[in-house]
Amino acid sequence: MASMIFTDCSTSTMSRLNHLNRLNGAFLPRPCVGKLSLPRTASGRGCTLSIRSSSSPSAIVINGKAEAKKIKDDIKIEVSRMKELIGVVPGLAVILVGENKESATYVRNKKKACEYVGIKSFELLLPEDSSEEEVLKSVSGFNDDPSVHGILVQLPLPSHIDEQNILNAVSIEKDVDGFHPLNIGRLAMRGREPLFVPCTPKGCIELLHRYNIVIKGKRAVVIGRSNIVGMPAALLLQREDATVSIIHSRTENPEEITREADILISAVGQPNMVRGSWIKPGAAVIDVGIKRVEDSSTARGYRLVGDICYEEASKVASAITPVPDGVGPMTIAMLLSNTFTSTKRFHNFQ
Ligand SMILES: NC(=O)c1ccc[n+]([C@@H]2O[C@H](COP(=O)([O-])OP(=O)(O)OC[C@H]3O[C@@H](n4cnc5c(N)ncnc54)[C@H](OP(=O)(O)O)[C@@H]3O)[C@@H](O)[C@H]2O)c1
């Protein structure tokens, strides 16, 4: 079974990015020499970093934030063209049940992104003790509303509500999260096209494309098999003609499998689980995992850490996403893109 131990092997992404010079859409590290010891973690495991010398290999940083901005800017132009030509404004409905703080932050960010590109957002905040029927009624209302082109139910839902029943109720034509079983089923089947592809995996593939990373014929490994990230990411890679392996919590010796990967996508939520030694030299590494880790040296008291031990992996990989500012912003960009695609489909707009 894969290791569950959290090890602190990364410095903060911001300070890391501050040391990078931007060139032609890729980041190149400034040469530096020396050795840095990081404090030991609660688990007692620490890691000594060798700061790379000018001659050490280092990965290109896949800048999800910058790519997401470009996508949003393109959508903004298209949305305004649509409004001008046919008088239609895309609409995205977001249903949030309960007061989960992280979910509320995601919903706020989605709303802000909608405002930026000119998509109208309909936000429905339901109390924690709402019944399943009440949530289903809200979904049904948005299904019938012609000014809504996409519906998103923020997960997780409170435990008394059956997530499957709710996701099944979203009209497949408005399922911009791509979680409806019909959309996932089509994604899995050869010769079928889903109406929407889940946003996070779609964002991962989009980043690989934008950085000209070849997928066809390559060995790809996905760590995690959730319905919303790992499984659809594996399906997408397979659709792009990669040979795909999936690692999960019961996989024995995962590092032996990851070492074969030309493309590695990790979606677990286990900070720094994937060490440099797990990575094939020259691999492209996409880190979906994101977890808050206590850090009293930051103003917020925490920092965000991915599944990949960045400092180690960036010396082995050829390209790597940071956390934050890697996959996260792409997820929202893909949601906007799916909503715009849906609106075009509803109004037969080219
Ligand atoms: N950046 C974004 O936009 C974005 C979007 C969504 C999620 N995320 C992040 O991505 C991470 C995964 O999200 P999720 O919703 O897919 O999580 P999830 O539903 O909890 O799934 C986690 C997956 O990881 C597997 N796993 C757990 N421990 C493992 C281990 N030690 N070794 C190998 N596999 C292990 C699990 O295996 P089993 O199936 O065997 O249990 C499961 O398939 C989280 O950190 C989440 O916050 C980020």
The ligand as an SDF file (V2000), in Angstrom:
LIG
                    3D

 48 52  0  0  0  0  0  0  0  0999 V2000
   -7.0620   21.7580   -8.1750 N   0  0  0  0  0  0  0  0  0  0  0  0
   -8.3620   21.4840   -8.3010 C   0  0  0  0  0  0  0  0  0  0  0  0
   -9.0800   22.1600   -8.9810 O   0  0  0  0  0  0  0  0  0  0  0  0
   -8.9030   20.2800   -7.6140 C   0  0  0  0  0  0  0  0  0  0  0  0
  -10.1560   19.7910   -7.9590 C   0  0  0  0  0  0  0  0  0  0  0  0
  -10.6070   18.6340   -7.3420 C   0  0  0  0  0  0  0  0  0  0  0  0
   -9.8220   18.0220   -6.3770 C   0  0  0  0  0  0  0  0  0  0  0  0
   -8.6290   18.5600   -6.0440 N   0  0  0  0  0  0  0  0  0  0  0  0
   -7.7610   17.9480   -5.0530 C   0  0  0  0  0  0  0  0  0  0  0  0
   -7.3010   16.7080   -5.5750 O   0  0  0  0  0  0  0  0  0  0  0  0
   -7.1510   15.7830   -4.5340 C   0  0  0  0  0  0  0  0  0  0  0  0
   -7.9870   14.5620   -4.8610 C   0  0  0  0  0  0  0  0  0  0  0  0
   -9.3420   14.9290   -4.9210 O   0  0  0  0  0  0  0  0  0  0  0  0
  -10.4800   13.8360   -5.0850 P   0  0  0  0  0  0  0  0  0  0  0  0
  -11.7790   14.5190   -4.9810 O   0  0  0  0  0  0  0  0  0  0  0  0
  -10.1850   13.0020   -6.2690 O   0  0  0  0  0  0  0  0  0  0  0  0
  -10.2120   12.9880   -3.7390 O   0  0  0  0  0  0  0  0  0  0  0  0
  -10.8410   11.6260   -3.2370 P   0  0  0  0  0  0  0  0  0  0  0  0
  -12.2320   11.4520   -3.7320 O   0  0  0  0  0  0  0  0  0  0  0  0
  -10.5780   11.5820   -1.7790 O   0  0  0  0  0  0  0  0  0  0  0  0
   -9.9430   10.5140   -3.9470 O   0  0  0  0  0  0  0  0  0  0  0  0
   -8.6240   10.3110   -3.5830 C   0  0  0  0  0  0  0  0  0  0  0  0
   -8.0740    9.1550   -4.3590 C   0  0  0  0  0  0  0  0  0  0  0  0
   -6.7410    8.9440   -3.9170 O   0  0  0  0  0  0  0  0  0  0  0  0
   -6.5490    7.5810   -3.6150 C   0  0  0  0  0  0  0  0  0  0  0  0
   -5.5850    7.4610   -2.5270 N   0  0  0  0  0  0  0  0  0  0  0  0
   -5.7370    7.7890   -1.2210 C   0  0  0  0  0  0  0  0  0  0  0  0
   -4.6240    7.5390   -0.5270 N   0  0  0  0  0  0  0  0  0  0  0  0
   -3.7500    7.0170   -1.4080 C   0  0  0  0  0  0  0  0  0  0  0  0
   -2.4290    6.5480   -1.3110 C   0  0  0  0  0  0  0  0  0  0  0  0
   -1.7720    6.5850   -0.1540 N   0  0  0  0  0  0  0  0  0  0  0  0
   -1.8330    6.0860   -2.4270 N   0  0  0  0  0  0  0  0  0  0  0  0
   -2.4660    6.0630   -3.6130 C   0  0  0  0  0  0  0  0  0  0  0  0
   -3.7340    6.5120   -3.7770 N   0  0  0  0  0  0  0  0  0  0  0  0
   -4.3570    6.9710   -2.6760 C   0  0  0  0  0  0  0  0  0  0  0  0
   -7.8850    7.0440   -3.2000 C   0  0  0  0  0  0  0  0  0  0  0  0
   -7.8740    5.6560   -3.4230 O   0  0  0  0  0  0  0  0  0  0  0  0
   -9.1530    4.7210   -3.1310 P   0  0  0  0  0  0  0  0  0  0  0  0
  -10.0470    4.8990   -4.3220 O   0  0  0  0  0  0  0  0  0  0  0  0
   -8.5730    3.3670   -3.0470 O   0  0  0  0  0  0  0  0  0  0  0  0
   -9.7580    5.2070   -1.8740 O   0  0  0  0  0  0  0  0  0  0  0  0
   -8.8200    7.8420   -4.1270 C   0  0  0  0  0  0  0  0  0  0  0  0
   -8.9930    7.1670   -5.3430 O   0  0  0  0  0  0  0  0  0  0  0  0
   -7.5510   16.5170   -3.2570 C   0  0  0  0  0  0  0  0  0  0  0  0
   -6.4170   17.0730   -2.6650 O   0  0  0  0  0  0  0  0  0  0  0  0
   -8.4530   17.6100   -3.7540 C   0  0  0  0  0  0  0  0  0  0  0  0
   -8.4890   18.7330   -2.8960 O   0  0  0  0  0  0  0  0  0  0  0  0
   -8.1400   19.6580   -6.6520 C   0  0  0  0  0  0  0  0  0  0  0  0
  1  2  1  0
  2  3  2  0
  2  4  1  0
  4  5  1  0
  4 48  2  0
  5  6  2  0
  6  7  1  0
  7  8  2  0
  8  9  1  0
  8 48  1  0
  9 10  1  0
  9 46  1  0
 10 11  1  0
 11 12  1  0
 11 44  1  0
 12 13  1  0
 13 14  1  0
 14 15  2  0
 14 16  1  0
 14 17  1  0
 17 18  1  0
 18 19  2  0
 18 20  1  0
 18 21  1  0
 21 22  1  0
 22 23  1  0
 23 24  1  0
 23 42  1  0
 24 25  1  0
 25 26  1  0
 25 36  1  0
 26 27  1  0
 26 35  1  0
 27 28  2  0
 28 29  1  0
 29 30  1  0
 29 35  2  0
 30 31  1  0
 30 32  2  0
 32 33  1  0
 33 34  2  0
 34 35  1  0
 36 37  1  0
 36 42  1  0
 37 38  1  0
 38 39  2  0
 38 40  1  0
 38 41  1  0
 42 43  1  0
 44 45  1  0
 44 46  1  0
 46 47  1  0
M  CHG  2   8   1  16  -1
M  END
$$$$
